[in-house]
């Protein structure tokens, strides 16, 4: 089984650098965001995880997440 598939259904946090980059890209400085996401799917070809937060969907590299 691919390592990334073992993350599906798990809660993860992004690395500090990855989280700040996403917040900058979305221009969400006015309100604090929680760094907690649920992994819902994987993309084997690109080795990325598709994650959902409270009100956002993100795609991140496997190396940018930490299991919690």
N, CA and C atoms as an extended XYZ file, in Angstrom:
204
Properties=species:S:1:pos:R:3:atomname:S:1:resname:S:1:resid:I:1 pbc="F F F"
N         0.847       -1.183        0.000 N   UNK     1
C         0.000        0.000        0.000 CA  UNK     1
C         0.889        1.242        0.000 C   UNK     1
N         0.499        2.218       -0.752 N   UNK     2
C         1.239        3.474       -0.845 CA  UNK     2
C         1.146        4.216        0.491 C   UNK     2
N         2.237        4.825        0.909 N   UNK     3
C         2.262        5.530        2.201 CA  UNK     3
C         1.199        6.620        2.268 C   UNK     3
N         0.973        7.321        1.164 N   UNK     4
C         0.007        8.415        1.189 CA  UNK     4
C        -1.417        7.920        1.441 C   UNK     4
N        -1.743        6.703        1.018 N   UNK     5
C        -3.095        6.171        1.256 CA  UNK     5
C        -3.358        5.942        2.733 C   UNK     5
N        -2.318        5.733        3.519 N   UNK     6
C        -2.520        5.516        4.947 CA  UNK     6
C        -2.957        6.796        5.663 C   UNK     6
N        -2.837        7.943        5.020 N   UNK     7
C        -3.237        9.219        5.606 CA  UNK     7
C        -4.733        9.493        5.438 C   UNK     7
N        -5.398        8.832        4.512 N   UNK     8
C        -6.819        9.097        4.244 CA  UNK     8
C        -7.634        8.807        5.497 C   UNK     8
N        -8.457        9.771        5.889 N   UNK     9
C        -9.290        9.657        7.078 CA  UNK     9
C        -8.620       10.153        8.349 C   UNK     9
N        -7.376       10.602        8.235 N   UNK    10
C        -6.629       11.067        9.405 CA  UNK    10
C        -6.621       12.590        9.483 C   UNK    10
N        -6.506       13.080       10.712 N   UNK    11
C        -6.327       14.514       10.920 CA  UNK    11
C        -4.847       14.830       10.819 C   UNK    11
N        -4.532       15.920       10.146 N   UNK    12
C        -3.140       16.329        9.968 CA  UNK    12
C        -3.000       17.821       10.229 C   UNK    12
N        -1.784       18.218       10.483 N   UNK    13
C        -1.413       19.633       10.537 CA  UNK    13
C        -0.391       19.859        9.447 C   UNK    13
N        -0.374       21.060        8.923 N   UNK    14
C         0.627       21.411        7.923 CA  UNK    14
C         1.877       21.910        8.617 C   UNK    14
N         3.002       21.792        7.938 N   UNK    15
C         4.218       22.396        8.476 CA  UNK    15
C         3.991       23.900        8.540 C   UNK    15
N         4.695       24.572        9.419 N   UNK    16
C         4.492       26.012        9.615 CA  UNK    16
C         4.676       26.777        8.307 C   UNK    16
N         5.698       26.409        7.560 N   UNK    17
C         5.984       27.085        6.295 CA  UNK    17
C         4.845       26.891        5.282 C   UNK    17
N         4.354       25.669        5.151 N   UNK    18
C         3.280       25.383        4.200 CA  UNK    18
C         1.990       26.099        4.597 C   UNK    18
N         1.679       26.120        5.895 N   UNK    19
C         0.460       26.776        6.372 CA  UNK    19
C         0.514       28.279        6.107 C   UNK    19
N         1.647       28.908        6.396 N   UNK    20
C         1.785       30.345        6.145 CA  UNK    20
C         1.678       30.662        4.662 C   UNK    20
N         2.242       29.818        3.824 N   UNK    21
C         2.180       30.036        2.376 CA  UNK    21
C         0.729       29.982        1.880 C   UNK    21
N        -0.039       29.035        2.369 N   UNK    22
C        -1.445       28.923        1.963 CA  UNK    22
C        -2.247       30.117        2.455 C   UNK    22
N        -2.020       30.557        3.675 N   UNK    23
C        -2.742       31.709        4.203 CA  UNK    23
C        -2.397       32.985        3.433 C   UNK    23
N        -1.142       33.136        3.041 N   UNK    24
C        -0.753       34.302        2.226 CA  UNK    24
C        -1.434       34.261        0.875 C   UNK    24
N        -1.467       33.089        0.276 N   UNK    25
C        -2.071       32.930       -1.046 CA  UNK    25
C        -3.556       33.263       -1.016 C   UNK    25
N        -4.225       32.955        0.094 N   UNK    26
C        -5.662       33.207        0.219 CA  UNK    26
C        -5.984       34.547        0.846 C   UNK    26
N        -4.965       35.324        1.203 N   UNK    27
C        -5.160       36.654        1.801 CA  UNK    27
C        -6.105       36.615        2.999 C   UNK    27
N        -5.831       35.738        3.936 N   UNK    28
C        -6.703       35.582        5.109 CA  UNK    28
C        -5.976       36.020        6.367 C   UNK    28
N        -5.500       37.201        6.391 N   UNK    29
C        -4.769       37.700        7.553 CA  UNK    29
C        -5.691       38.293        8.608 C   UNK    29
N        -6.888       38.699        8.217 N   UNK    30
C        -7.767       39.397        9.150 CA  UNK    30
C        -8.379       38.478       10.209 C   UNK    30
N        -8.502       37.205        9.931 N   UNK    31
C        -9.071       36.296       10.912 CA  UNK    31
C        -8.174       35.068       11.066 C   UNK    31
N        -7.969       34.627       12.298 N   UNK    32
C        -7.080       33.481       12.521 CA  UNK    32
C        -7.686       32.183       11.987 C   UNK    32
N        -6.856       31.325       11.467 N   UNK    33
C        -7.269       30.025       10.949 CA  UNK    33
C        -6.605       28.926       11.754 C   UNK    33
N        -7.292       27.828       11.881 N   UNK    34
C        -6.737       26.696       12.607 CA  UNK    34
C        -5.981       25.800       11.629 C   UNK    34
N        -4.847       25.323       12.063 N   UNK    35
C        -4.003       24.471       11.244 CA  UNK    35
C        -4.349       23.009       11.518 C   UNK    35
N        -5.540       22.603       11.133 N   UNK    36
C        -6.002       21.233       11.332 CA  UNK    36
C        -6.865       20.851       10.132 C   UNK    36
N        -6.530       19.730        9.491 N   UNK    37
C        -7.217       19.329        8.267 CA  UNK    37
C        -7.490       17.837        8.284 C   UNK    37
N        -8.520       17.418        7.554 N   UNK    38
C        -8.864       16.020        7.385 CA  UNK    38
C        -8.463       15.605        5.976 C   UNK    38
N        -7.682       14.549        5.871 N   UNK    39
C        -7.261       14.045        4.555 CA  UNK    39
C        -8.394       13.207        3.995 C   UNK    39
N        -8.860       13.554        2.791 N   UNK    40
C        -9.988       12.841        2.196 CA  UNK    40
C        -9.604       12.005        0.989 C   UNK    40
N        -8.499       12.337        0.345 N   UNK    41
C        -8.090       11.581       -0.842 CA  UNK    41
C        -6.614       11.820       -1.122 C   UNK    41
N        -6.078       10.977       -2.001 N   UNK    42
C        -4.685       11.136       -2.412 CA  UNK    42
C        -4.612       11.190       -3.929 C   UNK    42
N        -3.562       11.779       -4.410 N   UNK    43
C        -3.285       11.798       -5.839 CA  UNK    43
C        -1.944       11.104       -6.028 C   UNK    43
N        -1.988        9.869       -6.466 N   UNK    44
C        -0.766        9.080       -6.580 CA  UNK    44
C         0.226        9.646       -7.583 C   UNK    44
N        -0.284       10.144       -8.684 N   UNK    45
C         0.608       10.657       -9.734 CA  UNK    45
C         1.429       11.843       -9.252 C   UNK    45
N         0.823       12.697       -8.460 N   UNK    46
C         1.510       13.902       -8.014 CA  UNK    46
C         2.001       13.789       -6.580 C   UNK    46
N         1.698       12.675       -5.892 N   UNK    47
C         2.073       12.477       -4.494 CA  UNK    47
C         1.581       13.618       -3.611 C   UNK    47
N         0.316       13.928       -3.760 N   UNK    48
C        -0.286       14.994       -2.965 CA  UNK    48
C        -1.492       14.461       -2.208 C   UNK    48
N        -1.854       15.194       -1.167 N   UNK    49
C        -3.019       14.867       -0.359 CA  UNK    49
C        -4.072       15.939       -0.554 C   UNK    49
N        -5.315       15.547       -0.630 N   UNK    50
C        -6.421       16.491       -0.717 CA  UNK    50
C        -7.033       16.553        0.677 C   UNK    50
N        -7.019       17.754        1.262 N   UNK    51
C        -7.437       17.934        2.649 CA  UNK    51
C        -8.521       18.997        2.746 C   UNK    51
N        -9.366       18.836        3.762 N   UNK    52
C       -10.418       19.813        4.031 CA  UNK    52
C       -10.255       20.359        5.437 C   UNK    52
N       -10.376       21.685        5.548 N   UNK    53
C       -10.411       22.358        6.842 CA  UNK    53
C       -11.839       22.772        7.102 C   UNK    53
N       -12.031       23.725        7.991 N   UNK    54
C       -13.375       24.175        8.339 CA  UNK    54
C       -14.131       24.700        7.124 C   UNK    54
N       -13.494       25.514        6.328 N   UNK    55
C       -14.175       26.098        5.168 CA  UNK    55
C       -13.268       26.197        3.952 C   UNK    55
N       -12.305       25.301        3.857 N   UNK    56
C       -11.403       25.359        2.710 CA  UNK    56
C       -10.930       23.977        2.306 C   UNK    56
N       -10.617       23.851        1.038 N   UNK    57
C       -10.073       22.621        0.475 CA  UNK    57
C        -8.679       22.951       -0.013 C   UNK    57
N        -7.705       22.134        0.357 N   UNK    58
C        -6.334       22.381       -0.071 CA  UNK    58
C        -5.726       21.098       -0.608 C   UNK    58
N        -4.721       21.263       -1.448 N   UNK    59
C        -3.937       20.153       -1.960 CA  UNK    59
C        -2.502       20.414       -1.564 C   UNK    59
N        -1.907       19.490       -0.824 N   UNK    60
C        -0.550       19.677       -0.318 CA  UNK    60
C         0.293       18.446       -0.558 C   UNK    60
N         1.594       18.645       -0.555 N   UNK    61
C         2.535       17.534       -0.701 CA  UNK    61
C         2.576       16.713        0.587 C   UNK    61
N         2.854       15.453        0.439 N   UNK    62
C         2.949       14.559        1.591 CA  UNK    62
C         3.991       15.038        2.586 C   UNK    62
N         5.050       15.653        2.109 N   UNK    63
C         6.118       16.120        2.983 CA  UNK    63
C         5.718       17.335        3.819 C   UNK    63
N         4.593       17.976        3.495 N   UNK    64
C         4.142       19.172        4.207 CA  UNK    64
C         3.189       18.892        5.362 C   UNK    64
N         2.880       17.617        5.633 N   UNK    65
C         1.913       17.309        6.673 CA  UNK    65
C         2.533       16.496        7.800 C   UNK    65
N         1.892       16.608        8.972 N   UNK    66
C         2.280       15.848       10.164 CA  UNK    66
C         1.001       15.247       10.737 C   UNK    66
N         1.001       13.949       11.016 N   UNK    67
C        -0.171       13.315       11.625 CA  UNK    67
C        -0.364       13.828       13.043 C   UNK    67
N        -1.625       13.998       13.438 N   UNK    68
C        -1.900       14.390       14.833 CA  UNK    68
C        -2.823       13.369       15.468 C   UNK    68
